[in-house]
Amino acid sequence: MIFNVEMETLSKEKKAELQLKRLQETVARVYERVPFHRNAFDEAGVKPQDIQSMEDIQKLPFMKKTHLRENYPFNLFAVDMKEVSRIHGSSGTKGKPTVVGYTKNDLDNWAEIVARAICCAGGEPGDIFHNAYGYGLFTGGLGLHNGIERMGAVAVPVSGGNTPRQITLIEDFKPRGLSATPSYVLNIVEEMKKQGINPRETSIKYGIFGAEPWSEEMRVQLEEALDIKAVDIYGLSEVMGPGVSIECHEAQNGLHIAEDHFYAEIIDPNTGEVLPYGQEGELVFTSLTKEAFPVIRYRTGDIASLNPEPCKCGRTTMRMSRIKGRVDDMLIIRGVNVFPTEIEAVLLTFKQLAPHYQVVIERDGALDRFEVHCELTPEYLNEIGSVDSPALSALVKEIGHMIKCSLGVSVVVRFLPPNSLVRSESKAIRVVDNRNKAQAAI
């Protein structure tokens, strides 16, 4: 293993000293080389020399995803293109994609960060690692790949999709590690069962799952289905990619941030005020070592909290909570703020339901109607006979009562036969909003 594990156990004083030095260097670099940052700093009345402590970071203006789109494709790069080794970007489903660049040194740092993350999850040199994240502009596949190799493990770059092939390679190659979105892993488990394969009897011992919010109840489902340790990994292309933070396999209680490379804050999403540790708000990241595409106080849109206490695994790095959801994914149901993961946490406590669901929003006259569409398990459907069985009336009431008690909202619960919902090969579609369709039909 060729990476620096000492960075994960730095004292509070040494960590603060390192972070401040790197922050000052980054701020000076972007002010000198990136017109967007220079203009934003000047508008805020702050100069690089004003950053004399980590608290001074609050003087700096925020970056948002809209800024990336407005400066598409390369206007936020802090190096000449001849120094850029790779470009990644988003899918661009909501307009122009967000584009980020990496120098060779950025890629080396990223590989080390991911290697440390895989070790944190329970990975070891010599592991065969089945990487089912998508390869391409999306950072997941290549980001994990380079870290797997840096750690000294064997990368199987299978990418996403073609589930039967995934299963064949798992059966034949016998990997110890697995990475994918949690929703896609559920598809793999489902297909294994159809083929008569017991998912608990594979060689897999640990799974690194991310790229979409998932609940603690989903972790239980995955661990029971595959007989593994399931850990959450976090990252986004704007900040670096996968590996910005990850849970340790010892505690599975918060994601350890690679603080020698990233500085995290939690802010009130409405006011921008920095919130104290433990309080939930919008996650903000500043990169401390990125050369090609530094980010300064980047508003991720993800909802989380921070915990500075050392972990039982021995790491002293700041931990962030698992992502509750995104600011723009939050549903307002009759005045109550609800995230899909909160609904998921309730649904997955019912053994009669498969771990596949969607929240569907319909327009009912002048009002919005929220429905939760759930799939029944094949076993339970065989037991009751059909989705129209009178036996389901009690289950509808029980689920509705649980959601009402837990979240404070009432929803319409609808049951579907197994395999009714579209399966995802990457990120699951948890919310279907049909209100615009209804409006267009008027």
C-alpha positions as CSV (number, residue, x, y, z in Angstrom):
1,M,0.0,0.0,0.0
2,I,1.4,3.3,-1.1
3,F,-0.5,6.0,0.8
4,N,-0.3,8.0,4.0
5,V,-2.5,6.6,6.8
6,E,-1.0,9.0,9.3
7,M,-3.3,11.7,7.9
8,E,-6.3,9.9,9.4
9,T,-5.0,10.1,13.0
10,L,-3.6,13.6,13.1
11,S,-3.9,15.6,16.4
12,K,-6.4,18.5,16.3
13,E,-3.6,21.0,16.4
14,K,-1.6,19.5,13.5
15,K,-4.7,19.0,11.4
16,A,-5.7,22.7,11.9
17,E,-2.2,23.8,11.0
18,L,-2.2,21.7,7.8
19,Q,-5.7,22.7,6.7
20,L,-4.9,26.5,7.2
21,K,-1.7,26.3,5.2
22,R,-3.5,24.5,2.3
23,L,-6.5,26.8,2.5
24,Q,-4.3,29.8,2.2
25,E,-2.5,28.4,-0.8
26,T,-5.8,27.4,-2.5
27,V,-7.4,30.8,-1.9
28,A,-4.3,32.6,-3.3
29,R,-4.2,30.4,-6.3
30,V,-7.8,30.8,-7.3
31,Y,-7.7,34.6,-6.7
32,E,-4.7,34.9,-9.1
33,R,-5.9,32.4,-11.8
34,V,-9.7,32.2,-11.9
35,P,-11.6,35.4,-12.8
36,F,-14.8,34.1,-11.3
37,H,-13.2,33.7,-7.9
38,R,-11.4,37.0,-8.1
39,N,-14.6,38.9,-8.9
40,A,-16.5,37.0,-6.2
41,F,-13.9,37.8,-3.6
42,D,-13.7,41.4,-4.5
43,E,-17.5,41.7,-4.4
44,A,-17.4,40.2,-0.9
45,G,-14.6,42.6,0.1
46,V,-12.1,39.8,1.0
47,K,-8.5,39.3,-0.1
48,P,-6.4,36.1,0.2
49,Q,-4.3,37.8,2.9
50,D,-7.4,38.1,5.1
51,I,-7.5,34.3,5.7
52,Q,-5.5,34.0,8.9
53,S,-7.4,31.2,10.6
54,M,-9.9,28.5,9.6
55,E,-12.7,30.6,11.0
56,D,-11.9,33.2,8.4
57,I,-13.2,30.8,5.7
58,Q,-16.6,32.2,6.6
59,K,-15.5,35.5,5.0
60,L,-15.4,33.8,1.6
61,P,-18.4,33.7,-0.8
62,F,-20.2,30.4,-1.6
63,M,-20.0,28.5,-4.9
64,K,-23.1,26.9,-6.3
65,K,-23.8,24.5,-9.1
66,T,-25.3,27.3,-11.1
67,H,-21.8,29.0,-11.2
68,L,-20.4,25.8,-12.8
69,R,-23.0,25.9,-15.5
70,E,-22.6,29.6,-16.1
71,N,-18.8,29.0,-16.5
72,Y,-19.2,25.9,-18.7
73,P,-17.0,24.3,-19.8
74,F,-13.5,25.4,-18.6
75,N,-13.7,28.9,-17.2
76,L,-13.3,27.7,-13.6
77,F,-10.1,25.8,-14.3
78,A,-7.1,27.1,-12.3
79,V,-4.4,25.6,-14.6
80,D,-3.6,25.7,-18.4
81,M,-5.3,22.9,-20.4
82,K,-1.8,21.4,-21.0
83,E,-1.7,20.6,-17.3
84,V,-5.1,18.8,-17.3
85,S,-4.9,15.0,-17.4
86,R,-8.6,14.2,-17.3
87,I,-12.1,15.7,-17.5
88,H,-15.2,14.4,-15.7
89,G,-18.7,15.8,-15.8
90,S,-22.3,15.3,-14.8
91,S,-25.0,13.8,-17.0
92,G,-26.4,17.3,-17.9
93,T,-30.0,16.1,-17.6
94,K,-31.0,19.6,-16.4
95,G,-29.1,21.5,-19.0
96,K,-25.4,21.9,-19.5
97,P,-23.3,19.4,-17.6
98,T,-21.0,20.4,-14.8
99,V,-17.5,19.9,-15.9
100,V,-14.4,19.4,-13.7
101,G,-10.8,18.8,-14.5
102,Y,-7.9,17.0,-12.8
103,T,-4.1,17.4,-13.0
104,K,-1.9,14.3,-12.7
105,N,-1.3,15.3,-9.1
106,D,-5.1,15.6,-8.5
107,L,-5.5,12.1,-9.8
108,D,-2.7,10.8,-7.6
109,N,-4.3,12.4,-4.6
110,W,-7.7,11.0,-5.5
111,A,-6.3,7.5,-5.9
112,E,-4.8,7.8,-2.4
113,I,-8.0,9.1,-0.9
114,V,-10.0,6.2,-2.3
115,A,-7.4,3.7,-1.3
116,R,-7.7,4.9,2.3
117,A,-11.4,4.8,2.0
118,I,-11.5,1.2,0.9
119,C,-9.2,0.2,3.8
120,C,-11.6,2.1,6.1
121,A,-14.4,-0.1,4.7
122,G,-12.5,-3.3,5.4
123,G,-10.6,-3.8,2.2
124,E,-7.2,-5.4,2.1
125,P,-4.4,-5.7,-0.4
126,G,-4.9,-8.7,-2.6
127,D,-8.7,-8.4,-2.6
128,I,-10.6,-9.0,-5.8
129,F,-12.9,-6.0,-6.0
130,H,-16.1,-6.0,-8.2
131,N,-16.7,-2.4,-9.3
132,A,-20.2,-2.0,-10.6
133,Y,-20.2,1.8,-10.7
134,G,-20.6,3.2,-14.2
135,Y,-17.4,4.2,-16.1
136,G,-17.2,7.3,-18.2
137,L,-17.9,10.9,-17.4
138,F,-19.5,9.9,-14.1
139,T,-16.7,9.8,-11.5
140,G,-17.8,6.7,-9.7
141,G,-16.3,3.9,-11.8
142,L,-12.9,5.4,-12.6
143,G,-12.7,7.0,-9.2
144,L,-13.1,3.7,-7.3
145,H,-10.9,1.9,-9.9
146,N,-7.8,3.9,-9.3
147,G,-8.2,3.6,-5.6
148,I,-8.6,-0.1,-5.8
149,E,-5.3,-0.4,-7.7
150,R,-3.5,2.0,-5.4
151,M,-4.5,-0.1,-2.4
152,G,-3.0,-3.1,-4.0
153,A,-6.3,-4.9,-4.7
154,V,-7.5,-6.4,-8.0
155,A,-10.0,-4.2,-9.9
156,V,-12.8,-5.9,-11.9
157,P,-14.1,-3.0,-14.0
158,V,-17.5,-4.5,-14.8
159,S,-19.3,-1.1,-14.7
160,G,-23.1,-1.0,-14.4
161,G,-25.8,-3.0,-16.2
162,N,-26.0,-6.5,-17.7
163,T,-27.0,-8.0,-14.4
164,P,-26.7,-11.6,-15.4
165,R,-23.1,-11.0,-16.4
166,Q,-22.5,-9.3,-13.1
167,I,-23.7,-12.4,-11.3
168,T,-21.5,-14.7,-13.5
169,L,-18.4,-12.7,-12.7
170,I,-19.2,-12.7,-9.0
171,E,-19.7,-16.4,-9.0
172,D,-16.5,-17.1,-11.1
173,F,-14.1,-14.4,-9.9
174,K,-15.1,-14.6,-6.2
175,P,-14.5,-11.0,-5.3
176,R,-14.2,-10.0,-1.6
177,G,-15.3,-6.4,-2.2
178,L,-18.3,-4.9,-4.1
179,S,-19.2,-1.3,-5.1
180,A,-22.4,0.0,-6.7
181,T,-25.5,2.1,-5.9
182,P,-27.5,0.3,-3.2
183,S,-30.6,0.2,-5.5
184,Y,-28.6,-1.6,-8.1
185,V,-27.3,-4.1,-5.6
186,L,-30.9,-4.9,-4.7
187,N,-31.4,-5.8,-8.4
188,I,-28.4,-8.1,-8.4
189,V,-29.8,-9.8,-5.3
190,E,-33.2,-10.2,-6.9
191,E,-31.7,-11.7,-10.1
192,M,-29.5,-14.1,-8.0
193,K,-32.6,-15.4,-6.3
194,K,-34.4,-15.9,-9.7
195,Q,-31.4,-18.0,-10.8
196,G,-31.5,-20.1,-7.7
197,I,-28.3,-18.6,-6.2
198,N,-28.2,-17.8,-2.5
199,P,-26.8,-14.3,-2.3
200,R,-25.6,-15.0,1.3
201,E,-23.2,-17.7,0.0
202,T,-21.2,-15.5,-2.4
203,S,-17.5,-14.6,-1.6
204,I,-18.4,-10.9,-1.0
205,K,-17.5,-9.7,2.5
206,Y,-18.0,-5.9,2.3
207,G,-19.8,-3.5,0.1
208,I,-19.1,0.1,-0.6
209,F,-22.4,1.7,-1.6
210,G,-23.2,5.3,-2.5
211,A,-24.2,7.8,-5.3
212,E,-27.7,8.0,-3.9
213,P,-29.2,8.6,-0.4
214,W,-30.1,5.4,1.5
215,S,-31.4,4.7,4.9
216,E,-30.2,2.6,7.9
217,E,-33.0,0.3,7.1
218,M,-31.7,-0.2,3.6
219,R,-28.3,-1.2,5.2
220,V,-30.0,-3.9,7.2
221,Q,-31.7,-5.2,4.0
222,L,-28.4,-5.3,2.1
223,E,-26.4,-6.8,4.9
224,E,-29.0,-9.5,5.6
225,A,-29.4,-10.3,1.9
226,L,-25.7,-10.7,1.2
227,D,-24.2,-11.5,4.6
228,I,-21.8,-8.6,4.3
229,K,-20.7,-5.3,6.0
230,A,-22.3,-2.5,4.0
231,V,-20.7,1.0,4.3
232,D,-21.7,4.3,2.8
233,I,-19.3,6.3,0.6
234,Y,-19.8,9.9,-0.3
235,G,-18.4,12.1,-3.0
236,L,-19.5,14.3,-5.8
237,S,-17.6,15.3,-9.0
238,E,-17.6,19.0,-8.2
239,V,-15.5,18.3,-5.0
240,M,-13.5,15.3,-6.3
241,G,-15.6,12.2,-6.7
242,P,-16.1,9.1,-4.5
243,G,-13.9,9.0,-1.4
244,V,-14.5,12.5,0.0
245,S,-15.8,10.6,3.0
246,I,-16.7,7.0,4.0
247,E,-17.9,5.0,6.9
248,C,-15.5,2.7,8.8
249,H,-16.4,-1.0,9.0
250,E,-15.8,-1.0,12.8
251,A,-18.4,1.6,13.8
252,Q,-20.6,2.3,10.7
253,N,-21.5,5.5,12.5
254,G,-20.8,8.5,10.4
255,L,-18.5,9.0,7.3
256,H,-14.9,9.9,7.9
257,I,-13.9,13.0,5.9
258,A,-10.5,13.1,4.2
259,E,-9.8,16.3,6.1
260,D,-6.3,16.8,4.7
261,H,-7.9,17.4,1.3
262,F,-11.4,18.8,2.2
263,Y,-12.8,21.2,4.7
264,A,-16.5,20.7,5.6
265,E,-19.1,23.1,7.0
266,I,-22.8,22.8,7.7
267,I,-24.9,25.9,6.9
268,D,-28.5,26.9,7.2
269,P,-29.7,26.4,3.6
270,N,-31.9,29.6,3.8
271,T,-29.6,32.0,5.5
272,G,-26.1,30.7,4.8
273,E,-25.3,30.9,8.5
274,V,-22.8,28.3,9.7
275,L,-24.4,25.8,12.1
276,P,-22.8,24.2,15.2
277,Y,-21.7,20.5,15.2
278,G,-24.6,18.1,15.4
279,Q,-27.1,20.4,13.8
280,E,-28.6,19.4,10.5
281,G,-28.2,21.6,7.5
282,E,-26.6,21.9,4.0
283,L,-23.2,20.4,3.5
284,V,-20.5,22.8,2.2
285,F,-17.0,21.7,1.0
286,T,-13.8,23.6,0.3
287,S,-11.0,21.7,-1.5
288,L,-7.6,22.1,0.0
289,T,-5.3,20.4,-2.5
290,K,-7.0,20.4,-5.9
291,E,-5.0,22.1,-8.6
292,A,-7.2,22.0,-11.8
293,F,-10.6,22.7,-10.3
294,P,-10.5,24.0,-6.7
295,V,-13.8,24.7,-5.1
296,I,-14.4,27.3,-2.4
297,R,-17.3,26.8,0.0
298,Y,-19.2,24.7,-2.5
299,R,-22.8,24.3,-1.6
300,T,-23.5,20.6,-2.3
301,G,-27.3,20.7,-1.7
302,D,-27.0,17.6,0.5
303,I,-28.5,17.6,4.0
304,A,-26.2,16.3,6.8
305,S,-24.6,17.1,10.1
306,L,-21.0,17.0,11.4
307,N,-19.4,15.2,14.4
308,P,-15.9,16.1,15.5
309,E,-15.5,13.4,18.1
310,P,-12.9,10.7,17.5
311,C,-14.2,7.3,16.4
312,K,-13.7,4.0,18.1
313,C,-11.8,2.9,15.0
314,G,-9.0,5.2,16.1
315,R,-9.4,7.8,13.3
316,T,-9.5,11.4,14.4
317,T,-11.1,12.8,11.3
318,M,-14.4,14.7,11.3
319,R,-17.4,12.6,10.6
320,M,-20.4,13.6,8.6
321,S,-23.8,11.9,9.0
322,R,-25.2,9.9,6.2
323,I,-27.0,12.1,3.7
324,K,-30.6,12.6,4.6
325,G,-31.5,13.9,1.1
326,R,-30.9,16.9,-1.1
327,V,-32.4,20.3,-0.6
328,D,-34.1,20.1,-4.0
329,D,-35.4,16.5,-3.3
330,M,-37.3,17.6,-0.2
331,L,-41.0,17.1,-0.6
332,I,-43.4,19.5,1.1
333,I,-46.5,17.4,1.9
334,R,-49.2,19.7,3.3
335,G,-46.7,22.0,4.9
336,V,-44.4,19.2,6.3
337,N,-40.9,18.7,5.0
338,V,-40.2,15.1,4.1
339,F,-37.3,13.3,2.4
340,P,-37.7,10.1,0.4
341,T,-35.2,8.3,2.7
342,E,-37.5,9.0,5.7
343,I,-40.4,7.2,3.9
344,E,-38.0,4.4,2.9
345,A,-37.0,4.0,6.6
346,V,-40.7,3.3,7.4
347,L,-41.4,1.0,4.5
348,L,-38.4,-1.3,5.0
349,T,-39.5,-2.2,8.5
350,F,-42.4,-4.2,6.9
351,K,-41.3,-7.7,5.9
352,Q,-44.3,-8.0,3.5
353,L,-42.7,-5.3,1.3
354,A,-39.9,-5.6,-1.2
355,P,-37.2,-2.9,-0.9
356,H,-38.5,-1.2,-4.1
357,Y,-40.8,1.8,-3.9
358,Q,-41.7,5.2,-5.4
359,V,-43.3,8.3,-4.2
360,V,-45.8,9.5,-6.8
361,I,-47.2,13.1,-6.7
362,E,-50.4,13.7,-8.6
363,R,-52.6,16.8,-9.1
364,D,-56.1,16.3,-7.6
365,G,-58.0,19.4,-8.6
366,A,-56.3,22.3,-6.8
367,L,-54.5,20.0,-4.3
368,D,-51.5,17.7,-4.5
369,R,-52.0,14.0,-3.8
370,F,-49.0,12.0,-2.5
371,E,-49.0,8.3,-3.1
372,V,-46.5,5.7,-2.0
373,H,-46.3,2.8,-4.4
374,C,-44.8,-0.4,-2.8
375,E,-44.1,-3.8,-4.2
376,L,-45.2,-6.8,-2.2
377,T,-42.7,-9.7,-1.8
378,P,-43.4,-12.8,-3.9
379,E,-43.7,-14.8,-0.7
380,Y,-46.4,-12.6,0.8
381,L,-48.3,-12.3,-2.5
382,N,-48.4,-16.1,-2.7
383,E,-49.7,-16.1,0.8
384,I,-52.6,-13.7,0.3
385,G,-53.4,-14.5,-3.4
386,S,-53.5,-11.1,-5.1
387,V,-53.0,-7.3,-4.6
388,D,-56.7,-7.0,-4.3
389,S,-56.9,-9.3,-1.2
390,P,-59.0,-8.0,1.7
391,A,-56.0,-9.0,3.9
392,L,-54.1,-5.9,2.6
393,S,-56.6,-3.4,4.1
394,A,-55.0,-3.9,7.6
395,L,-51.5,-3.5,6.1
396,V,-52.5,-0.3,4.4
397,K,-53.7,1.1,7.7
398,E,-50.6,0.0,9.5
399,I,-48.2,1.6,7.0
400,G,-50.2,4.7,6.8
401,H,-50.3,5.0,10.6
402,M,-46.5,4.5,10.8
403,I,-45.8,7.1,8.2
404,K,-48.2,9.5,10.0
405,C,-46.6,8.9,13.4
406,S,-43.0,9.1,12.1
407,L,-43.3,11.9,9.6
408,G,-46.4,13.8,10.6
409,V,-48.0,13.4,7.1
410,S,-50.8,11.3,5.6
411,V,-50.2,9.5,2.2
412,V,-52.1,7.1,0.0
413,V,-50.5,3.7,0.1
414,R,-50.8,1.5,-3.0
415,F,-49.5,-2.1,-3.4
416,L,-48.0,-3.5,-6.6
417,P,-47.1,-7.0,-7.6
418,P,-43.3,-8.0,-7.5
419,N,-41.2,-6.5,-10.4
420,S,-43.8,-3.8,-11.2
421,L,-41.4,-0.8,-10.7
422,V,-38.7,-0.1,-13.2
423,R,-35.3,-1.4,-11.9
424,S,-32.4,1.0,-12.0
425,E,-28.9,0.1,-13.2
426,S,-27.5,3.2,-11.5
427,K,-29.5,5.6,-9.3
428,A,-33.0,4.7,-8.4
429,I,-35.9,7.0,-9.3
430,R,-37.6,7.5,-6.0
431,V,-39.9,10.4,-6.8
432,V,-42.2,10.7,-9.8
433,D,-43.9,14.1,-10.0
434,N,-46.9,14.1,-12.4
435,R,-48.2,17.5,-11.5
436,N,-46.8,19.2,-14.6
437,K,-48.4,16.6,-16.9
438,A,-51.8,17.2,-15.2
439,Q,-51.4,20.9,-15.7
440,A,-50.5,20.5,-19.3
441,A,-53.6,18.5,-19.9
442,I,-55.9,21.2,-18.6
